[in-house]
Amino acid sequence: MANRFQSVRGCNDILPADTPVWQHLHTAAADVFAAYGYGEIKLPLLEHTELFKRSIGEATDVVEKEMFTFEDREGESLSLRPEGTASCVRAGLEHGLLHNQQQRLWYAGPMFRHERPQAGRYRQFHQIGVEAYGMAGPDVDVEIIALSARLFRRLGLKDLTLEINSLGSAQSRAAYRAALVAFLEQHEASLDADSRRRMHSNPLRVLDSKVPATKAIVQDAPVLLDHLDDESRAHFDGLQQGLSDLGIAFTVNHRLVRGLDYYTKGVFEWTTTQLGAQGTVCAGGRYDGLVEQLGGTPTPAVGFASGVERLILLLKAQGAPLPEAAPHVYFCTLGEAAERAARQLSEQLRDVLPTLRLVLNAGGGKLKSQLGRADRSGARYALVLGEAETAERSIQVKSLRIESQQISCGWPELSGRLAGLLEL
């Protein structure tokens, strides 16, 4: 017997029992983003590899180790997108959305990175992201953080911590980079192998090392905030003041650097202690140089992305309210006349009660068999229509979840009776 196919490692099926949670999260995000004036942009999964090399940085783990890259039939190097910002900037430039304009955009969809699969981190994973272009002040940084906080409240999430930092301008970061490299060189022998390799190519990433010995060393490293230029300092002060004005609590984390090269000035992360090592559920910041880096005119920009899988894990861990997946009602029929009448009644009920989830039995079967299907479906009520009920234009309403007396009602009263029972 041939081996059965299985999904590619790190790429997961999302089954019908779980999709209502995904739909719930996407709907909540779309509503919140629209409330702030952000419009959805849909981006392709495939991009030219050079786009990510130029934006994310060739010395980053994402480009060096994690991208799914291949040559197409014409010999062009293409990659499955590992993140959304570079694609968003590319689309904005290609369609003339960014020059001398303000744009507020959001996107949702799968991303791809060749990582070791673990809870909340997969090779095909999903993000929702927000990007704002053409606004240089800290006011829009405050706006997108407030937007993310509102989304988390809308979803019922709690106990999230906001951490912020500033990476300064390219010039101030270059000065800091030199000071950091000098410090790391003094401790080179004690650093882990990855950090020694990054020490000259991408030294800020050493600050984000998860290796205990390296983490202990960088506790004494120079602090980036001490090397900020005046503009970056004023921007960071404005960010802190704006968050304080809105009552959004935050902590300044001097080791928060983000993993992608394009970030400048303010960066932030929302974290939780309830997901183990994968504690970041939302992260972002400014990338004022990226549009110019990809061929556009200098354009200030800021954004964030949030991992959908991690948000769903957190929703479940915190017992946040989640939508029901099961039908409200399962419709059982006995006899051809009842089947025909049930089809008509089902459509009428869906017309009158648009939020009603109703499953009409298919494939026949005895009443006991149909009621078994009704129970396994998770429905709260079964409707039973037999030959006698069809002749009388009545129907039996049977509770499947609580002990209660079976009731009978006429067809014209059925929608009102169900609306009352189900609180629709």
JOPE-V66884 format. One record per backbone hydrogen bond with DSSP energy under -0.5 kcal/mol. NH is the residue of the N-H (numbers start at 1). CO is the residue of the C=O. Records with the same first field share a line. If there is no record, write none. Layout:
NH->CO, CO
//
This chain:
11->8
12->10
15->13
18->15
19->15
20->16
21->18
22->18
23->19
24->20
25->21
26->22
27->23
28->24
29->25
30->26
31->27
32->28
33->29
34->30
35->31
36->32, 33
37->34
38->33
39->104
41->106
43->41
47->79
49->77
51->48
52->48, 49
53->49
54->50
55->51
56->52
57->52
60->57
64->60
65->61
66->61, 62
67->62
69->67
70->78
72->76
75->72
78->70, 76
79->47
80->68
81->45
88->84
89->85
90->86
91->87
92->88
93->89
94->90
95->91
96->93
97->92
98->92
101->98
103->133
105->131
106->39
107->129
109->127
111->125
112->81
113->123
114->66
115->113
117->115
118->121
121->118
123->10
124->10
125->111, 123
127->109
128->306
129->107
130->304
131->105
132->302
133->103
134->300
140->137
141->137
142->138
143->139
144->140
145->141
146->142
147->143
148->144
149->145
150->146
151->147
152->148
153->149
154->150
155->151
156->152, 153
157->152
161->271
163->161, 269
164->251
165->267
167->265
173->169
174->170
175->171
176->172
177->173
178->174
179->175
180->176
181->177
182->178
183->179
184->180
185->181
186->182, 183
187->183, 184
188->185
190->187
191->187, 188
196->192
197->193
198->194
199->195
201->197
202->198
205->202
206->203
207->203, 204
208->205
209->206
215->211
216->212
217->213
218->214
219->215
220->217
221->218
226->223
227->224
228->225
233->229
234->230
235->231
236->232
237->233
238->234
239->235
240->236
241->237
242->238
243->239
244->240
245->241
246->242
247->244
248->243
249->247
251->162
253->164, 251
254->252
256->253
257->255
261->56
263->260
264->286
265->168
267->165
268->284
269->163
270->282
271->161, 269
272->279
278->275
279->277
281->270
282->270
283->305
284->268
285->303
286->264, 266
287->301
290->287
293->289
294->290
295->292
296->291
299->288
302->132
303->285
304->130
305->283
306->128
307->281
308->126
309->126
311->307
312->308
313->309
314->310
315->311
316->312
317->313
318->314
319->316
320->315
327->377
328->357
329->357
330->381
331->359
332->330, 383
334->385
339->335
340->336
341->337
342->338
343->339
344->340
345->341
346->342
347->343
348->344
349->345
350->346
351->347
352->348
353->349
356->353
358->356
359->329
360->358
361->331, 359
370->366
371->367
372->368
373->369
374->370
375->371
376->372
377->373
378->374, 375
379->374
380->328
381->328
382->398
383->330
384->396
385->332, 383
390->386
391->387
392->388
393->389, 390
394->389
395->409
396->384
397->407
398->382, 396
400->380
401->380
404->402
407->397
409->395
411->393
413->410
414->410, 411
415->411
417->413
418->414
419->415
420->416
421->417
422->418
423->419
424->419
//
